[in-house]
Amino acid sequence: MRRRERGGFWVGLTATILYPVTWLLARRKVTGGAIPAEGPALLIMNHPSLLDPVFDAVFVHRKGRVPRFLAKHSLWRLPLVGSAFRATDQIPVYRGTSAAGDSLRAADTALEKDRVVVIYPEGTLTHDPDGWPVLGRTGAVRLALSNDVPIIPIVRWGTKAILSKGRFRPLPRKTVEYLIGEPLDLSAFRARPVDKELLQEVTDLVLLKLQELLAVLRGETPPGLPQTGQAA
């Protein structure tokens, strides 16, 4: 029997709320590889819906781990939500401020403490109208290159059908599918100097891998990446 990572009162309370919510909204199907039962791991995931963190938190917790998300710092100001985020060691992102680098350092520390960190490489909801991951920021890649831990690409599809563009469609009950990819081998990149070219090359690799996995779930041909380059 898999030993569950202990999360404390707030993790238990959050699970008590989110488990029935996600069950009511959708059936869940998981295929593919695995999340390590112990030790650090960086989970890199697609992000087409505001519901993604809710379902992803339950998904990771069902695997016996307590997820640590990088999320907008404004969420820490919300009543109850902010308390839960602080108590469960979630990681605030201060994008566009002098504290922007603090989030990556906090994520580094979480991985050093053998925790599971979840990051969306696009940094926000995808800008692609069809929900494909197409434009990545460098934070996920910087984190991946600076930590010698399992880097696991995971895609999820179905949340966009429930909530997208402000439209909430709980009925009929949907199916949310997950596909866990094999850990990415970034060893060929670690010896190179970390510059703009390297960051974009690895970001492209990550996004294309997510598209490849998502194409399996959707049964569609992925669009590839735009020619304009990646976001900073």
Backbone torsions as a table, in degrees:
resi	resn	phi	psi	omega
1	MET	NA	130.8	-178.3
2	ARG	-68.3	133.0	178.2
3	ARG	-82.0	126.2	-177.8
4	ARG	-82.4	136.0	175.4
5	GLU	-64.6	132.0	-177.8
6	ARG	-75.3	134.6	-176.9
7	GLY	-121.5	-12.7	178.7
8	GLY	87.6	-174.7	-173.5
9	PHE	-59.0	-48.9	-173.5
10	TRP	-68.0	-35.3	176.1
11	VAL	-66.0	-42.5	178.0
12	GLY	-62.9	-42.0	179.3
13	LEU	-64.7	-44.5	179.7
14	THR	-62.3	-41.9	178.5
15	ALA	-62.8	-38.9	179.5
16	THR	-61.4	-32.1	179.5
17	ILE	-83.5	-46.8	-170.9
18	LEU	-77.4	-31.9	-179.3
19	TYR	-57.9	-53.5	-179.8
20	PRO	-67.3	-33.0	178.7
21	VAL	-61.9	-49.4	-178.9
22	THR	-67.6	-33.8	178.1
23	TRP	-64.6	-40.9	180.0
24	LEU	-66.4	-34.8	-176.1
25	LEU	-81.6	-30.6	-172.9
26	ALA	-162.2	151.0	165.6
27	ARG	-76.2	158.1	-177.2
28	ARG	-124.8	135.0	177.6
29	LYS	-132.7	129.1	-177.8
30	VAL	-126.6	128.9	176.8
31	THR	-134.7	171.9	174.9
32	GLY	99.5	-144.5	-173.2
33	GLY	-79.3	-142.4	-174.2
34	ALA	-144.4	158.0	170.0
35	ILE	-98.8	132.5	-178.9
36	PRO	-53.2	136.3	-179.3
37	ALA	-70.9	-20.4	177.3
38	GLU	-153.0	165.9	-178.8
39	GLY	84.6	172.5	-176.3
40	PRO	-75.8	154.2	173.4
41	ALA	-160.3	144.4	175.6
42	LEU	-111.2	116.9	180.0
43	LEU	-99.8	119.6	-179.3
44	ILE	-107.3	120.9	-168.5
45	MET	-132.1	156.8	175.6
46	ASN	-79.2	164.3	-171.2
47	HIS	-147.7	77.4	179.8
48	PRO	-92.3	-10.4	-174.0
49	SER	-143.0	149.5	175.6
50	LEU	-64.0	-17.6	178.5
51	LEU	-79.1	-10.8	-174.6
52	ASP	-53.7	-50.1	-178.9
53	PRO	-59.9	-32.8	179.4
54	VAL	-64.6	-50.9	179.5
55	PHE	-68.5	-36.7	-178.0
56	ASP	-68.4	-35.9	177.5
57	ALA	-61.2	-44.1	178.2
58	VAL	-67.4	-42.2	179.7
59	PHE	-57.1	-49.9	-179.2
60	VAL	-67.8	-40.5	-179.1
61	HIS	-64.4	-37.2	176.8
62	ARG	-64.0	-23.3	176.7
63	LYS	-83.9	4.3	176.0
64	GLY	89.7	9.4	-178.5
65	ARG	-119.6	158.1	176.5
66	VAL	-103.0	113.9	-176.9
67	PRO	-77.1	143.7	170.0
68	ARG	-115.1	116.8	-176.9
69	PHE	-97.9	146.6	163.9
70	LEU	-89.7	120.9	-174.3
71	ALA	-140.3	159.1	-179.2
72	LYS	-57.1	133.4	-175.1
73	HIS	-62.8	-21.6	-179.8
74	SER	-62.5	-24.6	179.8
75	LEU	-66.8	-23.5	-179.8
76	TRP	-70.4	-14.5	179.6
77	ARG	-85.3	-12.1	-176.5
78	LEU	-75.9	137.5	176.8
79	PRO	-57.6	141.6	178.6
80	LEU	68.3	-50.8	179.4
81	VAL	-60.1	-46.7	178.9
82	GLY	-60.7	-40.8	178.1
83	SER	-63.1	-42.5	179.1
84	ALA	-65.3	-42.1	-179.7
85	PHE	-63.0	-43.8	179.4
86	ARG	-65.0	-43.8	-176.2
87	ALA	-68.8	-26.5	-177.8
88	THR	-102.3	12.1	175.2
89	ASP	60.3	38.2	171.4
90	GLN	-70.3	164.2	-168.2
91	ILE	-116.3	111.3	-179.7
92	PRO	-74.6	142.8	177.7
93	VAL	-110.9	120.5	-179.7
94	TYR	-104.7	68.8	-175.8
95	ARG	-68.2	136.9	177.1
96	GLY	79.7	12.8	178.3
97	THR	-124.8	172.9	179.2
98	SER	-67.6	-15.6	179.7
99	ALA	-95.2	10.9	-175.2
100	ALA	-58.4	-35.4	-178.2
101	GLY	-74.0	-15.5	-177.7
102	ASP	-62.6	-32.8	-177.6
103	SER	-65.1	-41.2	179.0
104	LEU	-68.8	-37.5	176.8
105	ARG	-65.0	-39.0	177.0
106	ALA	-65.5	-38.6	177.8
107	ALA	-67.1	-39.5	174.7
108	ASP	-56.8	-45.7	-179.3
109	THR	-63.0	-40.8	178.8
110	ALA	-61.4	-42.7	178.7
111	LEU	-66.7	-37.1	177.3
112	GLU	-63.2	-26.5	178.7
113	LYS	-92.0	16.8	175.7
114	ASP	67.2	33.0	-179.8
115	ARG	-99.1	166.3	176.0
116	VAL	-98.1	124.0	179.6
117	VAL	-111.2	132.4	178.4
118	VAL	-108.4	129.2	179.4
119	ILE	-137.8	141.4	175.6
120	TYR	-102.3	111.9	-172.2
121	PRO	-62.5	-21.6	177.4
122	GLU	-78.3	-11.9	175.7
123	GLY	78.4	-13.2	-179.8
124	THR	-163.0	-172.4	176.2
125	LEU	-59.3	143.0	178.0
126	THR	-57.4	145.0	177.7
127	HIS	-88.6	-5.1	-179.4
128	ASP	-78.2	126.1	-176.9
129	PRO	-63.5	-21.9	179.4
130	ASP	-94.8	2.8	173.4
131	GLY	87.7	10.2	178.0
132	TRP	-81.8	145.2	173.0
133	PRO	-75.6	118.7	-171.9
134	VAL	-129.5	-22.5	-173.7
135	LEU	-136.8	108.2	-173.7
136	GLY	-101.6	151.4	169.6
137	ARG	-94.0	166.7	-172.0
138	THR	-83.6	-12.7	-174.1
139	GLY	-57.1	-45.7	-178.5
140	ALA	-61.4	-41.3	-178.3
141	VAL	-71.3	-41.0	176.0
142	ARG	-57.7	-43.1	-179.7
143	LEU	-65.8	-42.2	-179.2
144	ALA	-65.0	-41.8	-176.8
145	LEU	-73.9	-26.2	-176.2
146	SER	-90.7	-1.3	-179.4
147	ASN	-131.5	126.1	179.0
148	ASP	-88.5	72.1	-178.7
149	VAL	-131.8	164.8	175.6
150	PRO	-59.4	125.9	177.5
151	ILE	-107.2	105.5	-169.0
152	ILE	-112.3	116.4	174.8
153	PRO	-80.0	133.1	-179.6
154	ILE	-137.5	134.8	175.5
155	VAL	-119.1	154.2	179.6
156	ARG	-139.2	139.4	-179.6
157	TRP	-137.8	136.3	-179.4
158	GLY	133.1	-27.3	-179.7
159	THR	-67.3	-32.8	-179.8
160	LYS	-63.5	-29.1	178.3
161	ALA	-72.3	-21.0	179.7
162	ILE	-89.3	-45.8	-178.3
163	LEU	-141.0	119.5	178.5
164	SER	-158.0	135.5	177.7
165	LYS	53.6	38.0	177.6
166	GLY	78.9	0.4	179.8
167	ARG	-99.5	121.3	-179.3
168	PHE	-103.7	119.2	-176.4
169	ARG	-126.2	79.1	-177.2
170	PRO	-73.0	-21.2	-177.7
171	LEU	-121.5	143.2	-5.6
172	PRO	-69.5	163.9	-179.2
173	ARG	-60.1	131.7	-175.1
174	LYS	-94.3	-180.0	171.5
175	THR	-121.3	128.0	175.4
176	VAL	-108.4	119.7	-177.0
177	GLU	-107.4	141.2	175.2
178	TYR	-119.3	141.9	172.8
179	LEU	-128.9	117.7	-179.0
180	ILE	-94.4	119.2	179.6
181	GLY	-82.8	170.5	175.0
182	GLU	-75.1	150.4	179.2
183	PRO	-55.2	139.9	178.8
184	LEU	-75.5	138.5	176.3
185	ASP	-96.9	103.5	-179.0
186	LEU	-104.6	14.5	-175.5
187	SER	-59.4	-34.0	-178.3
188	ALA	-68.0	-19.0	-177.2
189	PHE	-97.2	-19.2	-170.7
190	ARG	-68.8	-26.8	-178.7
191	ALA	-82.6	-10.5	-178.0
192	ARG	-86.7	151.5	176.5
193	PRO	-63.9	140.3	-178.8
194	VAL	-82.0	101.3	178.3
195	ASP	-130.5	-177.5	-176.0
196	LYS	-58.9	-41.1	-177.9
197	GLU	-65.1	-43.5	-179.8
198	LEU	-64.7	-45.7	-178.2
199	LEU	-60.2	-41.4	179.6
200	GLN	-69.6	-38.6	-179.7
201	GLU	-61.7	-44.3	-178.4
202	VAL	-74.2	-35.3	175.6
203	THR	-60.7	-43.7	176.9
204	ASP	-59.5	-43.3	-179.9
205	LEU	-59.9	-45.0	-178.6
206	VAL	-64.2	-47.1	-178.5
207	LEU	-64.0	-40.6	179.0
208	LEU	-66.5	-35.1	176.5
209	LYS	-66.0	-42.5	177.4
210	LEU	-63.2	-41.0	176.7
211	GLN	-62.3	-41.7	179.8
212	GLU	-60.6	-44.8	179.6
213	LEU	-68.1	-42.2	-178.7
214	LEU	-65.3	-33.0	177.6
215	ALA	-61.8	-32.5	178.0
216	VAL	-65.8	-45.0	-180.0
217	LEU	-67.3	-39.1	-174.1
218	ARG	-87.4	-17.8	-176.5
219	GLY	65.6	33.6	-177.5
220	GLU	-129.5	166.8	176.6
221	THR	-88.8	125.6	-178.7
222	PRO	-69.2	155.4	-174.4
223	PRO	-81.7	-12.3	-171.1
224	GLY	78.9	-171.8	-176.7
225	LEU	-104.9	149.9	176.9
226	PRO	-64.7	156.2	-177.1
227	GLN	-83.8	-2.6	-175.2
228	THR	-83.9	-4.1	-179.9
229	GLY	93.1	-177.8	-174.0
230	GLN	-98.4	159.0	174.9
231	ALA	-74.1	153.5	-179.5
232	ALA	-77.5	NA	NA
